Amino acid sequence: MHLLLEIMIAVTVQIERFVDDHFPGFVECRLVDALGYSHLFIEKVPVVTTENLGSDSSYPCAGTIACEVESELSDEQGRKLLRVNTGRPWSVESTEGLSSFLVLSSQVVSQ
């Protein structure tokens, strides 16, 4: 019997605050891309963390957003960069409607 283990890839974000207690709870998250731009997300708590966060939790805290890696490249400083898409697998977009981001490879983790 063979078990197929699918590894989920995610980009790290900072969960900054609790914004809505409608089930299952919503938080505001920030992703700072490789160019230093901030992108905000309002997302369900279970999408960004396994922690049971609420309005009385301590913020900021660490979170992740599942994504797919679209490409790899290096910048002029030799840093390894990844273009990730948060639209796959769970249709997550920033508050500006963006789902494609250029991030440092160190911001992408396996789950």
C-alpha positions, 0 to 999 in steps of 0.5 A: 500500500502506497500513501500519497502525501501531498505537500502544501506550499504556503507563503508566510504572513503576519496576522495583525488583528481580528476583524470579524467574529462571524463564524469561523472568525476573520483576521487581517493579514499582511504580506510584505513582498520582495520589493517591500510593498505591503499587501493586506488580506482579510481571511478566515482564521482556519485558512491562515493558521491552525491556532484558535484566534479570537478578538482576545488573542495576542496580535501580531502573530504568524500565519500562512496562506497556501499558494502555488509557485509560478516561477523562480528567479534571482534579483540583481543582489543575488536573492532567490525570488519566487512568484507565488499565486495565492489564488490556488488552491483556495482562491485567496486574494488581497484586499486589492484583488491581487493573487500573484506576488513576488516574494523572497524564497525564505517566505515560502514554507512547506506544510 
